[in-house]
Amino acid sequence: MSNTRFATAIHIMTLLAKFPEEWLTSDWIAGSININPVIVRKELGILRDSNLVVSRQGKIGGSQIASDPEKIKISEIFRAVKNSDVLGKKNQNPNPVCPIGKNINENLKNLFIETDQLVVDFLGNKNLKEFADQFK
């Protein structure tokens, strides 16, 4: 994952974990991350679709964490926003005549699957409360 989606999502989730009784607005969250509130709303939608966040609209609207931070694995957040393999993308058009080129993407596919699983397993051993507790 070569973008900031995971970093943004973990920032959002940490804020929600630290203020569980508050309905945090996308503007307030965006101020903490120092990004456009539209990006925050997009990520909140994805986190909501993954049942990690609940939201309400209107004058007293905002978002809250959907469950106990101790029960939320970091891997759940990662999976919610993951949009590419950890190691990147396969080669677009390798030479099909080359003995390496004709098989590289199939072998990369297996490597990518194994690497992604290692990351998910590692993050699955950590919960949001443990991460959020680093911020006193």
N, C-alpha and C positions, 0 to 999 in steps of 0.2 A: 504494500500500500504506500504509494509515493505521494499521498496528499495529506491534508491535515484533518480529515474527517474524524478519525479515531481520537486525535488530540482534542478536537472540538467537542465531541460527544462525551469524552471522559471529564472534560471541564464542566460541561452542562450537568452531568450526573453528579459530580462532586459538589457543585453548588446546591443542587436539589437535596443531596444527602445532608449537607451542613445546615440547611434551612428547611427541615421537613414539614413544618407547620405553615410555612409561607407559600403563597401563590406567586411565584416569581415570573415577571413579565419577560418577554423576549428582549425588550429594550434594556432591562436591567442586566440580564444575562449577557447580552451583547457588549455592554459596558465593561463587564469583567473580562471578557475574552478579547475585547477591543476589535470587534468585527461588526459587520452590518447585521442588524436584527433579522433581515430576510434570511440570511444563512442560518441563524439560530432557529427561526421558525421551521425551516426545511428539516433541520436535524431533529428538532422536537417532534415533528410529524413522523419521522422514521422511528424514533425512540418510542413514540406513542403506539405506532403500529406493531412494535415488538413487545408491547405491554410493560415497558420499563417506566413510562411516564404517563400521568393523567393530566389533562388540560381542561380549562373552561374558558369560554369566551366572554366578552363583555367588559363593562367598566371595572368589575372586580375579578377579571380573568387572570390567567397565568397558568403555570405548570407546577406540578409537584411530583415527587418520586412516587412510583406506584406501589412499592413494597419496601420492606425493611432492607436497608443497604447491606446488612450482613448476609442476606439471602441472594443478593444480586452478584453474580460472578462477573468479573471483568471480561471474560470470554463472551458473555451475552451481549455486552456493549460492543465488543469487537465485531461479533457476527452481525449485529444490527446494521452497522455502517460499512462493513467490508464491501468493497466494490471491485477489488482486483486481488490477484494472488500476491502473497508476501514478496515473492522474488520478482514480480513484474509480469510482463507479457511474453508470449512465445514470439519467435521470429515470424515475420509476416510472410515472406516468400523465399524460404530457403531453396537452394538449388536441388531439384528432384533427381538429378543425375549423380550428384555427389553422394558417396556412401554415408557421410555424416548428415548432410543436408536433408536427405530423404527420410531420415529417422529422428532428427533432432527434436522435433516438436512432440512426438510421442514420448520420448524419454524425458523431456522437460516436464510434460504433463504429470508424470509420476513423481518427479522431484518436487514439483509445486504442491501436489496433494500432500505428500509427506511433510513438507516444511510447514504448510498451513496447519496441519494437524498438530505439529509440535507447538506452534504458537498458541493454538486454541487450548491445548492441554496445559501449557504453562500458565496462561491467563485464567484457566478454569480453577486453578489452585489459589486464586486471589479473589477476595470479595471487595465490593465497593466501600464498605465500612473501613476495612484495613487501609485502603488507599486514602479515603477522606480523612482518616485520623492523623495523617501526616500534617494536616493543616490545622494548627491550633489557633 
